[in-house]
Amino acid sequence: MLWMRPFAWVNRNGSAAIASTGVVVNTENVVFSFRNHAFVNANYRGTIFVNLHQAIPTGTTNTLPILFETNGVTLAVTKFNGNPLTVADIAGTGVYQFWFERDTNTLQLMTGIV
C-alpha cells in the first residue's frame, strides 16, 4: 500500500526559528525566555533554530541545567541519552539547532552533526 510508509514526515512547513528575549539565573537552573509564538498549539515535530541573544552571566555555575520558557510552559532541554543541557554546554550567544517533538515534549540539542 502506497500510503503506508516506514517513516514520519517532519518539518512539513520548514524549520521553526525563534529568539530568546531574556535569561534568568537562579540557584537551581538557568531559564531562557521566549516571546509567545504562533505554533503554540501546533503538533510540531522537527528542527528548531534557537537564537540565544543573551549571554549567561559570567560566574554562573557550569552544572546548572538550561530550561526554556514560552507560552507559560517551562521545558527542560536535553542532550543525548536524556542528559540535561547545562551552562557548560552553551558556548555563548548565537544560533543553536534543536530537535523538538511535541508529543513527548522532547527538546534536544543537536550535536555531532557532520
C-alpha positions in Angstrom: 0.0 0.0 0.0 1.4 3.3 -1.1 0.1 5.4 1.9 1.8 3.2 4.5 5.4 4.4 4.9 8.1 3.2 7.4 8.9 6.8 8.3 7.3 10.0 9.6 7.2 13.4 7.8 8.9 16.2 9.8 9.5 19.9 9.2 6.4 19.9 7.0 6.3 23.7 6.8 10.0 24.2 7.2 12.1 24.5 10.4 11.0 26.9 13.1 13.2 29.7 14.2 12.8 31.6 17.5 15.0 34.0 19.5 15.3 34.4 23.2 14.0 37.6 24.9 15.7 37.1 28.3 17.7 34.9 30.6 17.3 34.4 34.4 19.8 32.6 36.5 18.8 31.2 39.9 20.2 28.7 42.3 18.6 25.7 40.6 18.7 26.4 36.8 19.1 28.9 34.0 15.9 29.9 32.2 15.8 31.4 28.7 12.5 33.0 27.9 10.9 33.4 24.5 8.1 35.5 23.1 4.8 33.7 22.8 4.7 32.3 19.3 2.2 31.2 16.7 2.9 27.4 16.8 1.9 27.2 20.5 -0.8 24.6 19.8 0.8 23.0 16.7 1.8 19.4 16.8 5.3 20.3 15.8 8.0 17.7 15.2 11.3 18.7 13.7 14.2 21.0 13.9 14.1 24.4 15.6 16.8 27.0 15.3 17.1 29.0 18.5 19.0 32.3 18.6 20.2 32.8 22.2 20.5 36.6 22.3 21.5 36.9 25.9 24.8 35.6 27.4 24.7 33.6 30.6 26.3 35.8 33.2 30.0 35.2 33.9 30.5 33.2 37.1 27.3 31.1 36.7 27.8 27.5 37.9 28.6 25.3 34.9 26.4 22.4 36.1 23.1 24.3 36.3 20.6 22.9 33.8 19.2 25.0 31.0 15.4 25.5 30.7 13.3 27.2 28.0 10.1 29.1 28.9 7.5 30.2 26.5 3.7 30.4 26.4 3.6 29.8 30.1 5.4 26.5 29.8 8.9 25.7 31.0 10.7 22.8 29.4 14.0 21.1 30.2 16.5 21.0 27.4 18.4 17.7 26.9 21.4 16.3 25.1 21.9 12.7 24.0 20.6 10.0 26.4 18.3 12.5 28.0 21.1 14.2 29.9 20.3 17.8 30.8 21.8 20.6 28.8 23.9 22.6 31.2 25.6 26.0 31.3 28.9 24.3 30.3 27.3 23.2 27.0 26.4 26.8 25.9 29.4 28.4 24.2 27.9 31.8 24.1 25.3 33.8 22.2 24.2 32.7 18.7 22.1 30.2 16.9 21.8 26.6 18.1 20.0 23.7 16.4 17.5 21.6 18.4 15.1 18.7 17.8 11.6 19.2 19.2 8.9 16.6 19.4 5.6 18.0 20.8 4.1 14.5 21.5 6.8 13.7 24.1 7.9 17.3 24.9 11.4 16.4 23.8 13.7 19.3 23.2 17.2 18.1 22.5 20.3 20.0 21.4 21.6 18.5 18.1 25.3 17.9 18.3 27.9 15.9 16.5 26.4 16.7 13.1 29.0 16.3 10.3 
